[in-house]
Amino acid sequence: MAEDNSIKGKMPQFPEPYWRTSVELPSFPKLTANIETDVAIVGGGISGITTAYLLAKEGIRVALIDSSTILNGTTGHTTAKITAQHDIIYNEFINHLGEEKAKLYYEANHQALHFIKNTVSENKIQCEFTEEDAYIYTNSDEYLSKLNDEFAAYQRLGIESEYVDTLPLSLPMKAAIIMKKQAQFHPLAYLTHLVQEIINAGGTIYENTTATDIEEGTPPIIVTRDRHKITCKYAVSCSHFPFYDGLSMYFARMYADRSYVLGIKTEKDYPGGMYLSAENPKRSLRYTSMNGEKLILVGGESHKTGQGICTIKHYEALEAFAEETFGIKEIPYRWSAQDLVTLDKVPYVGHITSGHPNILVATGYRKWGMTNGTAAALLLHDIITETENPYHELYTPSRFNADPSVKNFITQNADVAKHLISGKLEFVSVRPEDLANGEGSVVTVNGKRAGAYKDDEGNLHIVDTTCTHMGCELEWNHGERTWDCPCHGSRFSIHGNVVEGPAEKPLQRIKTE
């Protein structure tokens, strides 16, 4: 549970999402034998669980595995806005992908919203589902023109919306656009119900079971770290970053982006609605219910994983914004999330490559996973059951839109090269013994770059900082106490264990005399 933060403005020492402390989460065994199933799904977030739920309901044998515990990745750390308003995006999609595909993107996410709404209603799921209007607002002259273009795109696409010059919140702003009748909920209360439905329908779930490879063929066989095998008709990767690449070079076609959330109790009342600033640094707002009171979720401060300022500064910036906007009584929770952004900002969902008819993938939700993840599950279900789906071509991972994909491919991989080289050339003068308790840093050990963390008892945990994915040098994440890769977004614990991929192998631990 989050520690008591009765002192005004005091943030919790350790990050923990409100969602995971406020519901009773089920637990499942580790896979300890070879098994056979119709569909094997890797990843226990919203995509994997919703896909398993849809298939199990139809009598299809499903086995779902997760490398850790289910609902503990990006889905467990979301702000849980259920909306098709994914920042300023529709004018860009019209210009780059064409009006037809921009409309399909909206419709896929709008359909996902209604799927969640109907599932909640039909199953009487107690998950604090409420309809809310979603606002994008700006106080910038530069972004005012972008907001006008976005509203024009809404009109072209037939999106129910409104252009306003005032907000229910007392925020500095010049204008805002509203996407009507969007929603919010408690994501884990919703998904734990789906999990139970999977079990009731005969599906199986295994935790602490890491998939490391696929033996291609008919049928495909998923291989776990413990060398157990899952033989299946379809293998589906919903593991945030695909655990299996299939020569698709996903590491070069996406980048990892982090953002931060404070859960606060406020002096001023919150009027409802969901809000997002158009300009940077991003500011995201919504509320949820906590013990009969409103807990305001203040999010934003997006940046590429492993890059930028000390991560605790992002929390402090959100704290200053919240104090100025609402007045802070208490900060019971803080947490962060990481998601992947594709070259054209549309998720990759479908066959991992055109040459793999029985291996599917879903990734790259750009922090809008509640609707994108649900839309992905609906599409995966239709591919597996050979049902026609209008969004197949839009999401296919094999696509390559020349504009903007070529430019973004070059930019992203130039950035990777820069960080790969700079990390190797860095001179480090800090020694492990220089650290204070509770401090982590890049250090020098035996003349070589390493990473050290000194815990509260004064014990040192030292690891090799070379990422086991492609050799980039890791940076210390003070806010989350992890080692993060600035190239492809892998993250490791203070003990060197993989927290997030694409890396699969842990860091080498270093012992000192």
Secondary structure, DSSP 8 states (H G I E B T S, - for coil): ------STT---SS---HHHHSS---------S-EEEEEEEE--SHHHHHHHHHHHHTT--EEEE-SS-TT-STGGG---EE-S--SS-HHHHHHHH-HHHHHHHHHHHHHHHHHHHHHHHHHT--S--EEEEEEEEE--HHHHHHHHHHHHHHHHHT--EEEES--SS----SEEEEEEEEEE--HHHHHHHHHHHHHHTT-EEESS--EEEEE-SSS-EEEETTS-EEEEEEEEE-SSS-S--TT--HHHHEEEEEEEEEEEEESS-----EEEESSSS-EEEEEEEETTEEEEEEEEEEEETT-SS-THHHHHHHHHHHHHHT-EEEEEEEEEEEEEEETTSS-EEEESSTT-TTEEEEE--TT-HHHHHHHHHHHHHHHHTT---TTHHHH-TT---HHHHHHHHHHHHHHHHHHHHHHHH------GGG--TTEEEEEEETTEEEEEEE-TTS-EEEE--B-TTT--B-EEETTTTEEE-TTT--EE-TTS-EEESS--S---B----
